[in-house]
Amino acid sequence: MPITRERIIVTRRKAKPFMRRPLSILQSCILFWISTCLFSAAGAAQSIIVQVLNGKTGKGIGNAKVQISLGDDAHRQTLELTTNAQGEIQFEANRSSTFQVHQVGFATCGEQPIGSQARDYPVDKILKTGLVTANECGRLIQEPRRGRLVFFVRHASWGERLKQ
């Protein structure tokens, strides 16, 4: 059978898919590597939720200003956040081992006296099991939930606000 131009083109067309296969395998490997790097970086992020609750009623305090201090005294970073309608704020711990919560216009329900040094909350414990602060304002009891700090407060008196 004589070789014609049509037969050569057909042969070349059949050979191209075999040439594409190694490139698609290489592309798949590269995409897998990139996605693995992205997801491992996202998994390393330490997202924490602080829920500010009224110690007497158990309702979330919405639109409250809360300051979060990350890191140690030498390298302190302060975030000023506002709670949502459920009294929640969310932030990234960014490799900090502890953080502090400073509420504006509210007093804690037995966690720390007004004007005293703020308590350090351990990031690893909150990420593993969660943490609930003391509540001497009412009988409300909350269960700790992973990645969440439940922070009980009450409205501060004028004298307490001056000490903040």
Helices and strands as residue ranges (DSSP letters): H 5-44, E 47-54, E 65-70, E 77-82, E 88-92, E 98-103, E 106-108, E 121-122, H 123-128, E 131-132, E 148-155, H 158-163
